[in-house]
């Protein structure tokens, strides 16, 4: 078991990630295939590229592991995004697991997972650092404080929101 973690999510009315007070955060894209088909270098880099408009929406939610999120929120406000806020997300007792990815399951990506009370995985988090290391994601399109969430971030993980 890994120690508790805190992440920060920047959200605005213009964000592609959906937010609902009673549900939490959900990605725009949902994939029903195995992870090895969509946790790839190309899909992660497309998610990180704000100018990219892939045919399939991103299944990832970006979060930060430090307050770089506040700088991102200020930047969004400066480019006229509305309803900008930073959500503090508490991940209690995540499990460190390995996710087999790559088209031939030839790569293993470390992920932090959370389970609901029935034992179903609710979220899986992996770092940009690991995406660079294991999937060769280009360092020029990513920053080390950014993490990715697979699936959703349930509302009970969100401990506070501060509007910018």
C-alpha positions as CSV (number, residue, x, y, z in Angstrom):
1,X,0.0,0.0,0.0
2,X,1.3,3.5,-0.9
3,X,0.8,6.4,1.5
4,X,-2.1,8.9,1.2
5,X,-1.7,11.3,-1.7
6,X,-3.0,14.8,-2.5
7,X,-3.6,15.9,-6.0
8,X,-5.0,19.2,-7.5
9,X,-7.3,19.4,-10.5
10,X,-7.8,22.7,-12.4
11,X,-11.3,22.9,-13.9
12,X,-13.2,25.6,-15.9
13,X,-16.4,25.8,-17.8
14,X,-14.3,25.2,-21.0
15,X,-12.6,22.0,-19.7
16,X,-13.1,18.8,-21.6
17,X,-13.3,16.9,-18.4
18,X,-16.9,16.8,-17.0
19,X,-17.5,18.0,-13.4
20,X,-20.6,17.4,-11.4
21,X,-20.9,18.4,-7.7
22,X,-22.6,15.1,-6.8
23,X,-20.5,12.8,-9.0
24,X,-17.0,14.3,-9.3
25,X,-14.8,14.4,-12.3
26,X,-15.3,12.2,-15.4
27,X,-13.3,12.1,-18.6
28,X,-15.0,12.9,-21.9
29,X,-13.8,9.7,-23.4
30,X,-14.7,6.2,-22.2
31,X,-13.0,3.2,-23.7
32,X,-14.3,-0.3,-23.2
33,X,-11.2,-1.9,-24.7
34,X,-8.2,-3.2,-22.7
35,X,-5.8,-0.5,-21.4
36,X,-3.1,-1.6,-23.9
37,X,-5.2,-0.1,-26.7
38,X,-5.4,3.4,-25.3
39,X,-2.8,3.9,-22.6
40,X,-0.2,4.7,-25.3
41,X,2.5,7.3,-26.0
42,X,0.4,8.8,-28.8
43,X,-2.8,9.2,-26.8
44,X,-1.0,10.7,-23.8
45,X,0.8,13.2,-26.0
46,X,-2.5,14.1,-27.8
47,X,-4.1,14.6,-24.3
48,X,-1.3,17.0,-23.3
49,X,-1.4,19.0,-26.6
50,X,-4.1,21.6,-26.2
51,X,-4.2,22.1,-29.9
52,X,-4.8,18.5,-30.7
53,X,-8.4,17.5,-31.6
54,X,-8.4,13.8,-31.9
55,X,-11.4,12.0,-33.2
56,X,-11.8,10.1,-30.0
57,X,-12.0,12.2,-26.8
58,X,-9.4,11.7,-24.2
59,X,-10.0,9.1,-21.5
60,X,-7.5,10.8,-19.1
61,X,-8.0,13.5,-16.5
62,X,-5.0,15.6,-15.7
63,X,-4.1,16.4,-12.1
64,X,-1.1,17.9,-10.4
65,X,0.9,16.6,-7.4
66,X,1.7,20.1,-6.2
67,X,0.4,23.6,-6.4
68,X,1.6,24.1,-10.0
69,X,-2.1,23.8,-10.4
70,X,-2.6,27.3,-9.2
71,X,-0.3,28.6,-11.9
72,X,-2.3,26.6,-14.5
73,X,-5.5,28.1,-13.1
74,X,-4.2,31.6,-13.3
75,X,-3.1,31.0,-16.9
76,X,-6.6,29.7,-17.8
77,X,-8.1,32.8,-16.2
78,X,-5.7,35.0,-18.2
79,X,-6.9,33.4,-21.5
80,X,-10.5,34.1,-20.5
81,X,-11.7,30.8,-19.2
82,X,-14.7,31.2,-16.8
83,X,-15.6,29.3,-13.6
84,X,-12.0,28.4,-13.0
85,X,-11.3,26.5,-9.8
86,X,-8.7,24.3,-8.2
87,X,-10.0,21.1,-6.5
88,X,-7.9,19.5,-3.8
89,X,-8.2,15.7,-4.1
90,X,-7.3,13.4,-1.3
91,X,-6.5,9.8,-2.3
92,X,-6.6,7.7,0.8
93,X,-4.6,4.4,1.1
94,X,-4.0,3.8,-2.7
95,X,-2.6,0.5,-3.8
96,X,0.5,0.4,-5.9
97,X,-0.1,-1.9,-8.8
98,X,1.3,-2.6,-12.3
99,X,-0.7,-2.0,-15.5
100,X,0.4,-3.9,-18.6
101,X,0.3,-1.6,-21.6
102,X,1.7,-1.4,-25.0
103,X,0.1,-3.1,-28.0
104,X,1.7,-6.4,-27.0
105,X,1.4,-5.8,-23.3
106,X,5.2,-5.4,-23.5
107,X,5.4,-2.5,-21.1
108,X,4.4,-2.2,-17.4
109,X,3.3,1.1,-15.9
110,X,3.1,1.6,-12.2
111,X,-0.3,3.0,-11.1
112,X,-1.9,4.0,-7.8
113,X,-5.4,2.6,-7.6
114,X,-8.3,3.3,-5.3
115,X,-11.2,0.9,-4.5
116,X,-14.8,1.6,-3.4
117,X,-16.4,-0.2,-0.5
118,X,-17.3,-3.2,-2.8
119,X,-13.7,-3.6,-4.0
120,X,-14.2,-2.1,-7.5
121,X,-11.4,0.2,-8.8
122,X,-12.7,3.7,-8.9
123,X,-9.5,5.5,-10.0
124,X,-6.0,4.8,-11.2
125,X,-3.3,7.5,-11.2
126,X,0.0,7.4,-13.0
127,X,2.7,10.0,-13.2
128,X,4.1,11.9,-16.1
129,X,7.6,10.8,-14.9
130,X,6.5,7.2,-15.4
131,X,4.8,7.9,-18.7
132,X,8.2,9.4,-19.9
133,X,10.1,6.5,-18.5
134,X,8.0,3.5,-19.6
135,X,6.2,4.9,-22.7
136,X,8.7,7.4,-24.0
137,X,6.3,10.3,-23.7
138,X,8.1,13.4,-25.0
139,X,9.4,15.6,-22.1
140,X,8.7,18.8,-24.1
141,X,4.9,18.3,-23.9
142,X,4.7,17.4,-20.3
143,X,5.6,18.6,-16.8
144,X,6.8,16.4,-14.0
145,X,4.1,17.6,-11.5
146,X,1.3,16.4,-13.8
147,X,-0.4,13.0,-13.3
148,X,-3.1,11.2,-15.2
149,X,-6.2,9.6,-13.9
150,X,-7.9,6.7,-15.7
151,X,-11.6,6.4,-15.1
152,X,-13.0,9.1,-12.8
153,X,-12.4,11.1,-9.6
154,X,-15.4,10.4,-7.3
155,X,-16.9,13.4,-5.4
156,X,-15.9,11.9,-2.1
157,X,-12.2,12.4,-2.9
158,X,-12.7,16.1,-3.5
159,X,-12.0,17.8,-0.1
160,X,-12.1,21.5,-1.2
161,X,-12.5,23.8,-4.2
162,X,-11.0,27.3,-4.5
163,X,-12.2,29.6,-7.3
164,X,-9.6,31.8,-9.0
